[in-house]
Amino acid sequence: DGGKNTAEGNLDFGEFTKALGTFCFFGKEEMLRYMFAIFDLEDQGTILHVDLLELLTDLHPDSQGPVTRALKEVDIVEGGKMTYDEFADLHVRFPFLLYPGFHIQDQLRRKFLGLKWWERKLRKYALVKSQIQTTKLNTDKIDALDEAKKARADRKRERFERRKQQALESQSTLRRTLIQAQMMADLLM
């Protein structure tokens, strides 16, 4: 089967490399989302409190004391659920709870290609990402300017048609001449 026996937990080299690269490229936010998504399999936006406890047990197999003390400050109830925002807030309040996940990422970076290599790649990635965002912002600004220009042209055309109609309907030669002068001024602007 070409080594792709993933149903039994085996990865071929390409799959391993892709998974490793993705995991090591995660920033803080992506790591938190990844840890949350491990238990939010149906993409509901929530995880069960029991799943959080399972994650924390996996991350802290030998030191449950600090975890237990931290969780006493969190309202963990049987059958209860937690949103991603609550999960992220938990990390802000008790960073040591999810630290082992970040530590694993750091160790993988050290062992595979070294920290300096990953730092260079992450800086380059951040630069490319910011350039894409800047390009998007510039494109959005250009689109907004184009829309404003079109709106001005539409208003000018409406004003011209309105004045043309006023000139045609006017009985006064002087008024008709003034309206025609305004129309010519609009055309020159």
C-alpha positions in Angstrom: 0.0 0.0 0.0 3.0 2.3 -0.4 3.5 2.9 3.3 0.3 4.9 3.7 -1.2 2.7 6.4 -2.5 5.7 8.3 -5.6 3.8 9.6 -3.1 1.8 11.8 -1.1 4.9 12.8 1.8 4.7 10.3 3.0 7.6 8.2 5.2 7.5 5.2 8.2 9.9 5.1 6.3 12.5 3.0 3.3 12.6 5.4 5.7 12.8 8.4 7.6 15.7 6.9 4.4 17.6 6.0 3.0 17.1 9.5 6.3 18.1 11.2 6.6 21.2 9.0 3.0 22.3 9.7 3.4 21.7 13.4 6.7 23.6 13.6 5.3 26.5 11.6 2.5 27.1 14.1 2.6 30.4 16.0 1.1 30.7 19.4 -2.4 31.3 18.2 -2.3 28.3 15.8 -0.9 26.1 18.6 -3.8 27.0 20.8 -6.3 26.4 18.0 -4.6 23.1 17.2 -4.8 21.9 20.9 -8.4 22.9 21.0 -9.2 21.3 17.6 -7.8 17.9 18.8 -11.0 17.6 20.8 -13.4 19.7 18.7 -13.5 17.0 16.0 -16.9 18.1 14.6 -15.8 21.7 14.5 -18.6 22.8 16.9 -16.6 25.6 18.4 -16.7 23.9 21.8 -15.0 21.1 23.7 -16.3 19.2 26.6 -14.8 19.8 30.0 -13.9 16.1 30.2 -11.9 16.5 27.0 -10.0 19.5 28.5 -9.2 17.3 31.5 -7.9 14.5 29.2 -5.7 17.0 27.4 -4.3 18.3 30.6 -3.7 14.8 31.9 -1.8 14.0 28.6 0.3 17.2 28.9 1.0 16.7 32.7 1.2 13.0 33.3 3.5 13.4 36.4 2.4 16.7 37.9 -1.3 16.9 38.5 -1.0 19.1 41.7 -0.5 22.5 39.9 -3.1 21.5 37.3 -5.7 20.6 40.0 -5.0 23.9 41.8 -5.5 25.9 38.6 -8.7 24.1 37.7 -10.2 24.9 41.1 -10.4 28.5 39.8 -12.2 27.4 36.6 -15.8 26.2 36.7 -15.3 22.6 35.4 -18.6 20.7 35.5 -19.5 17.2 34.2 -21.1 17.5 30.8 -20.0 21.2 30.6 -18.5 22.7 27.5 -15.8 25.3 26.8 -15.5 27.7 23.8 -12.2 28.5 22.1 -12.2 32.0 23.7 -12.6 30.4 27.2 -9.8 28.0 26.3 -7.5 30.9 25.1 -8.4 32.8 28.3 -7.4 29.7 30.4 -4.0 29.8 28.7 -3.6 33.5 29.4 -4.5 33.0 33.1 -2.6 29.7 33.5 0.1 29.5 30.8 1.8 26.5 32.5 -1.3 24.3 31.8 -0.6 24.2 28.0 3.1 24.9 28.2 4.0 21.2 27.5 2.4 21.5 24.0 4.6 24.5 23.2 7.6 22.7 24.7 7.0 19.7 22.3 7.0 22.1 19.4 10.2 23.7 20.6 11.9 20.4 21.0 10.9 19.3 17.5 12.3 22.5 16.1 15.6 21.9 17.9 15.9 18.2 16.8 14.7 18.7 13.1 16.8 21.3 11.3 17.6 23.4 14.4 16.1 26.5 16.0 18.0 29.0 13.8 16.6 27.3 10.6 13.0 27.5 12.0 13.5 31.1 13.2 14.7 32.2 9.7 11.8 30.4 8.1 9.3 31.9 10.5 10.7 35.4 10.0 10.4 34.9 6.2 6.9 33.5 6.6 5.8 36.5 8.8 7.3 38.9 6.2 5.4 37.2 3.3 2.2 37.1 5.4 2.5 40.8 6.2 3.2 41.6 2.5 0.1 39.7 1.5 -2.0 41.5 4.1 -0.5 44.9 2.9 -1.3 44.0 -0.7 -4.8 43.1 0.4 -5.2 46.4 2.2 -3.8 48.3 -0.8 -6.1 46.4 -3.1 -9.1 47.2 -0.8 -8.1 50.9 -0.8 -7.8 51.0 -4.5 -11.2 49.3 -4.8 -12.7 51.9 -2.4 -11.2 54.8 -4.3 -12.6 53.3 -7.6 -16.0 53.0 -6.0 -15.8 56.6 -4.7 -14.7 57.8 -8.2 -17.6 56.0 -9.8 -20.1 57.4 -7.2 -18.7 61.0 -8.0 -19.1 60.4 -11.7 -22.7 59.1 -11.2 -23.6 62.2 -9.1 -22.0 64.5 -11.8 -24.0 62.8 -14.5 -27.2 63.1 -12.5 -26.5 66.8 -11.8 -25.8 67.4 -15.5 -29.0 65.7 -16.6 -31.0 67.6 -14.0 -29.5 70.9 -15.1 -30.1 70.0 -18.8 -33.7 69.4 -18.0 -34.0 72.6 -16.0 -32.5 74.5 -19.0 -35.0 73.0 -21.4 -37.9 73.8 -19.1 -36.8 77.3 -18.3 -38.7 80.2 -19.9 -36.0 82.7 -18.9 -33.1 83.1 -21.4 -30.9 84.4 -18.5 -31.7 81.4 -16.3 -31.1 79.0 -19.2 -27.7 80.6 -20.0 -26.7 80.3 -16.3 -27.7 76.7 -16.2 -25.8 76.0 -19.4 -22.7 77.7 -17.9 -23.0 75.5 -14.8 -23.2 72.5 -17.1 -20.1 73.5 -19.0 -18.3 74.1 -15.7 -19.2 70.6 -14.6 -17.9 69.1 -17.9 -14.6 70.8 -17.4 -14.1 69.6 -13.8 
